[in-house]
């Protein structure tokens, strides 16, 4: 097999693997980091395609494709950084404007490559070898080194994030970080070989680096389930909790806040970061510490149980404090209702007094003997031991016995 045929077959195979990975990325584009991963794969696919298109194009057409390729390179490096930074938990709060700024810088710079002498490229000469078009001579302008340095800086930051994740993460995170790091390093090494002239110009080594990167991406996507497992923990766990969670440093500055707390404060989470805790919720959380938790905080018409957890370093110095606000409005309402019912029951029971046990009573006069041995009239005893009151009168039998004349007069027609 001729070298040019093998070279083109490698490019086609790389495009196929990147295409399959891109399909997976597109289906998961709404997952955390999914959009950046999709752009990353798409830009890498375009980069590879343009390398192959340049190889089979005429020199005049290859010049235009070269400028488009530089644009794809800028998008790839920026998307790489953005995806890895978010995957490893960095830049999770980057605004849309900040995200756009990351892309504007390389895009504007690489647009200058469409014309010689505009700062990116001074002159480009193409030649044919092995039936393929390649760059025979190329001189760079100052903008090229500026934007290449920018891209390299983003890539090196990405590698630093991955190395940190590999060192601090669990077994799966370490495996995924290793695969992604290899996928980032391979195109970087190929680009260095091309710029330094170590690799022959007739065969651009970039497809080889991108092929390695494509395999790593494919493995990470289909085997490691990159978009299914990271960094969804924060979004699906922390932000989906009902509790408001706030992280504060030792100076009272807010380091992070989840979505429920941001809604409670009435501010975007990004606007809370860096602000003082005293200025949030009218200072209601100032006194909440691990030693002095404050329950029953009334905030926005609701009641919250506030708890604090101090995060300490090995030297036992407090570095941060995690505040958790649990909504106990319904529980408080039921407790208040229970207290009200208990109070009413106690009031009702307080009005009820009963007599139990054996009561010594005289069979003749019906007096009752109390605990001191004194004999009391029945109504006096009952009045003293119950809430009962008496009104005196006489039944007809007693009237007949005690006042026979009145009883007879009453019965006479």
C-alpha positions in Angstrom: 0.0 0.0 0.0 1.3 3.4 -1.0 2.1 5.9 1.8 -0.4 8.4 0.5 -3.2 5.8 0.5 -2.4 4.7 4.1 -2.3 8.4 5.1 -5.7 9.1 3.7 -7.2 5.9 5.2 -5.9 7.0 8.6 -7.7 10.3 8.2 -10.9 8.6 7.1 -10.8 6.2 10.1 -10.2 9.1 12.4 -13.2 10.9 11.0 -15.3 7.9 11.5 -14.4 7.5 15.1 -14.8 11.2 15.8 -18.1 11.1 14.0 -19.4 8.3 16.2 -18.1 10.1 19.3 -19.8 13.3 18.1 -23.1 11.5 17.8 -22.9 10.4 21.4 -21.9 13.9 22.4 -24.8 15.4 20.5 -27.3 13.1 22.3 -25.9 14.2 25.6 -25.4 17.8 24.8 -27.7 18.9 27.6 -25.8 17.1 30.2 -23.3 19.1 32.3 -20.3 19.8 30.1 -22.1 18.2 27.1 -22.2 21.3 24.9 -18.5 21.9 25.4 -17.7 18.3 24.7 -19.8 18.4 21.5 -18.0 21.4 20.3 -14.7 19.9 21.2 -15.4 16.7 19.1 -16.9 18.8 16.2 -13.9 21.1 16.0 -11.5 18.1 16.1 -13.5 16.5 13.3 -13.3 19.6 11.2 -9.6 19.9 11.9 -9.0 16.4 10.7 -11.2 16.8 7.7 -9.4 20.0 6.7 -6.0 18.3 6.9 -7.3 15.6 4.5 -8.9 18.1 2.3 -5.7 20.1 2.0 -3.8 17.0 1.1 -6.0 16.2 -1.9 -6.7 19.8 -3.0 -4.9 22.0 -5.4 -2.4 24.5 -3.9 -4.6 27.5 -4.6 -7.5 25.8 -2.7 -5.3 24.5 0.0 -4.4 28.1 1.0 -8.0 28.8 1.9 -8.4 25.5 3.6 -5.3 26.3 5.7 -6.9 29.4 7.1 -10.1 27.5 7.9 -8.0 24.9 9.6 -6.3 27.5 11.8 -9.8 28.6 12.8 -10.7 25.0 13.7 -7.5 24.7 15.7 -8.5 27.7 17.8 -12.0 26.4 18.4 -10.6 22.9 19.4 -8.1 24.2 21.9 -10.7 26.5 23.6 -13.4 23.8 23.6 -10.9 21.4 25.1 -10.1 23.7 27.9 -13.8 24.6 28.5 -14.9 20.9 28.6 -12.1 19.7 30.9 -12.3 22.7 33.2 -16.0 22.0 33.7 -15.5 18.3 33.9 -13.1 18.6 36.7 -15.2 21.1 38.6 -13.5 24.4 37.5 -15.3 27.3 35.9 -18.6 25.8 36.9 -19.9 29.3 37.5 -18.5 30.9 34.3 -21.1 33.2 32.8 -22.1 33.2 29.1 -20.1 36.3 28.5 -17.0 34.7 30.0 -17.5 31.6 27.9 -17.9 33.7 24.8 -14.7 35.7 25.6 -12.7 32.4 25.6 -13.7 31.8 22.0 -13.6 35.4 20.7 -9.9 35.7 21.4 -8.7 32.8 19.2 -11.4 33.3 16.5 -10.5 36.9 15.9 -6.8 36.1 15.8 -7.2 33.2 13.4 -9.4 35.1 11.1 -6.3 37.1 10.3 -4.8 34.0 8.7 -7.0 34.4 5.7 -4.6 37.0 4.3 -0.9 37.0 4.1 0.8 39.8 6.0 -2.1 40.4 8.3 -0.1 39.3 11.3 -0.7 35.6 11.4 1.1 34.3 8.3 3.7 36.2 6.3 4.0 33.8 3.3 2.9 30.3 2.5 4.2 28.0 -0.3 2.6 24.7 -1.3 4.1 21.8 -3.2 3.0 18.3 -4.3 4.6 15.1 -3.1 3.3 11.5 -3.2 0.3 12.9 -5.0 -0.5 15.0 -2.0 -0.4 18.7 -1.4 1.7 19.9 1.5 3.2 23.1 2.9 6.7 23.5 1.5 7.5 26.7 3.3 5.7 28.8 5.9 6.7 31.9 7.8 4.7 33.2 10.7 3.8 36.6 11.9 3.7 37.9 15.5 0.0 37.2 15.9 0.6 33.5 15.2 2.9 33.2 18.2 0.5 35.2 20.3 -2.5 33.0 19.6 -0.5 29.8 19.5 0.8 30.7 23.0 -2.8 31.3 24.0 -3.9 27.9 22.8 -1.0 26.2 24.4 -1.7 27.9 27.7 -5.3 26.6 27.6 -4.1 23.1 26.8 -1.5 23.2 29.6 -4.2 24.4 32.1 -6.4 21.5 30.9 -3.6 19.0 31.6 -3.1 20.5 35.0 -6.8 20.1 35.8 -6.7 16.5 34.6 -3.6 15.6 36.6 -5.2 17.1 39.7 -8.4 15.1 39.1 -6.3 11.9 38.5 -4.5 12.5 41.8 -7.5 13.4 43.9 -10.4 11.4 42.3 -11.6 7.9 42.7 -10.6 4.9 40.5 -13.1 5.8 37.7 -12.2 9.5 37.8 -8.5 8.6 37.5 -9.1 6.3 34.6 -11.1 8.9 32.7 -8.6 11.6 33.5 -5.8 9.5 32.2 -7.6 8.8 28.9 -8.5 12.5 28.4 -4.9 13.6 29.2 -3.6 11.2 26.6 -6.2 12.6 24.1 -5.0 16.1 24.8 -1.3 15.4 24.7 -1.3 13.5 21.4 -2.4 16.4 19.2 -0.2 18.8 21.2 2.9 16.6 20.5 2.0 16.3 16.8 1.6 20.1 16.5 5.0 20.5 18.2 6.6 18.1 15.7 5.0 20.0 12.8 6.0 23.5 14.0 9.6 22.5 14.8 10.0 20.8 11.4 10.9 17.4 13.0 8.1 15.7 11.1 8.3 15.7 7.2 6.1 18.3 5.7 4.8 16.0 3.1 2.8 14.2 5.7 1.1 16.4 8.4 1.5 14.4 11.6 -1.6 15.9 13.1 -4.0 13.2 11.9 -1.8 10.7 13.8 -2.2 12.7 17.0 -5.9 13.3 16.4 -6.3 9.5 15.7 -5.0 8.8 19.2 -7.2 11.5 20.6 -10.2 10.1 18.8 -9.6 6.6 20.3 -9.3 8.2 23.8 -12.5 10.2 23.3 -14.3 7.2 22.0 -13.2 5.1 24.9 -14.1 7.8 27.4 -17.5 8.3 25.8 -18.6 4.8 25.3 -16.6 2.9 27.9 -16.0 5.5 30.6 -19.4 7.2 30.1 -17.8 10.6 30.5 -20.9 12.7 30.1 -23.0 10.3 32.3 -20.8 10.4 35.3 -19.1 13.8 35.6 -19.6 16.4 36.8 -23.2 15.6 37.3 -22.7 15.0 41.0 -22.9 18.7 41.9 -25.8 19.5 39.5 -28.0 16.5 40.2 -27.1 16.1 43.9 -26.2 19.4 45.4 -28.4 21.7 43.3 -31.4 19.3 43.3 -31.5 19.1 47.1 -34.3 20.9 49.0 -31.8 22.2 51.5 -30.1 25.5 50.8 -26.3 25.0 51.0 -23.7 27.7 51.4 -19.9 27.6 51.8 -18.3 30.5 53.6 -14.6 31.1 54.3 -13.1 32.1 57.6 -13.6 35.8 56.7 -17.3 35.4 56.1 -17.0 35.5 52.3 -19.3 33.3 50.3 -17.3 30.7 48.3 -20.2 28.8 46.7 -24.0 28.4 47.0 -26.4 25.9 45.5 -29.5 26.7 43.5 -32.0 26.4 46.4 -30.1 28.9 48.5 -29.7 31.3 45.5 -33.5 31.2 45.0 -34.0 31.9 48.7 -31.6 34.9 48.6 -33.2 36.1 45.4 -29.9 36.4 43.6 -28.0 34.3 41.0 -25.5 31.9 42.5 -22.7 33.6 40.6 -23.7 37.0 42.2 -23.4 35.5 45.7 -19.9 34.2 45.3 -17.4 36.6 46.7 -19.9 38.7 48.6 -20.1 39.0 52.4 -22.4 36.6 54.4 -23.5 39.6 56.5 -25.1 41.2 53.4 -27.2 38.1 52.6 -30.7 37.5 54.1 -30.2 40.6 56.4 -27.4 38.9 58.3 -29.7 36.1 59.6 -26.9 33.5 59.3 -24.1 35.5 61.0 -24.3 33.7 64.3 -24.8 30.1 62.9 -21.7 28.1 63.8 -21.0 24.4 64.5 -20.9 25.2 68.2 -24.0 27.5 68.2 -26.5 26.3 65.6 -29.6 28.5 65.3 -32.8 26.7 64.5 -36.1 28.3 63.6 -34.9 31.1 61.5 -37.7 33.0 59.8 -36.8 33.9 56.3 -39.1 35.0 53.5 -42.2 33.9 55.4 -40.8 30.4 56.0 -39.0 28.7 58.9 -35.6 27.1 58.5 -33.5 24.9 60.7 -29.9 26.2 60.2 -26.9 23.9 60.8 -23.2 24.6 60.4 -20.2 22.3 59.7 -16.7 23.6 60.1 -14.2 22.3 57.5 -10.7 22.0 59.0 -7.3 21.4 57.6 -4.8 18.9 59.2 -3.6 21.7 61.5 -7.1 22.0 63.0 -7.5 25.5 61.7 -11.0 26.4 60.4 -10.8 27.2 56.7 -14.4 27.2 55.8 -17.9 26.7 57.1 -20.7 24.9 55.4 -24.2 26.2 56.2 -27.2 24.0 55.6 -30.8 25.5 55.7 -33.5 22.9 56.0 -37.1 24.1 55.4 -39.1 23.1 58.5 -42.1 25.4 57.8 -44.6 22.5 57.7 -43.0 20.8 60.7 -43.2 24.0 62.6 -46.8 24.5 61.7 -47.7 21.0 62.9 -45.7 21.6 66.1 -47.6 24.9 66.7 -50.9 23.1 66.1 -49.9 20.3 68.4 -49.0 22.8 71.1 -52.3 24.6 70.7 -54.3 21.4 71.0 -52.3 20.3 74.1 -53.0 23.7 75.7 -56.7 23.4 75.0 -56.7 19.9 76.4 -55.0 21.0 79.5 -57.4 23.9 80.0 -60.3 21.4 79.6 -58.8 19.0 82.0 -58.1 21.7 84.5 -61.8 22.4 84.6 -62.7 18.8 85.4 -62.2 17.6 89.0 -63.4 14.1 89.9 -63.8 12.2 93.2 -62.6 8.6 93.4 -62.3 6.0 96.0 -64.5 5.2 99.1 -66.2 8.2 100.8 -67.2 7.7 104.5 -70.8 9.0 104.7 -73.2 9.1 107.6 -76.2 6.9 107.0 -78.4 9.2 109.0 -77.5 12.8 108.3 -75.5 12.0 105.1 -72.5 14.0 106.2 -69.1 13.0 104.9 -66.0 12.6 106.9 -62.9 14.4 105.5 -59.3 13.5 105.8 -59.0 15.3 109.1 -61.9 13.4 110.7 -64.3 16.2 110.6 -67.9 15.6 109.4 -69.0 18.0 106.7 -72.3 18.5 105.0 -72.5 16.9 101.7 -72.7 20.1 99.7 -69.9 21.6 101.6 -67.6 18.6 100.9 -68.5 18.5 97.2 -68.0 22.3 96.8 -64.5 22.0 98.3 -63.5 19.1 96.1 -65.2 19.8 92.8 -66.2 22.8 90.7 -69.9 22.2 91.5 -72.1 24.9 93.0 -75.4 24.3 94.8 -78.8 26.1 94.9 -81.0 25.1 97.8 -84.6 24.1 97.6 -87.0 21.3 98.8 -88.4 18.4 97.1 -92.2 17.6 97.5 -91.5 14.8 100.0 -89.5 17.0 102.3 -92.1 19.8 102.0 -94.8 17.3 103.2 -92.6 16.2 106.0 -91.4 19.5 107.3 -94.3 21.8 106.4 -97.5 19.6 106.4 -99.8 22.6 106.5 -98.3 24.1 103.3 -98.3 20.8 101.6 -102.0 20.3 102.5 -102.9 23.7 101.3 -101.2 23.1 98.1 -103.1 19.8 97.6 -106.6 21.3 98.7 -108.8 22.2 95.7 
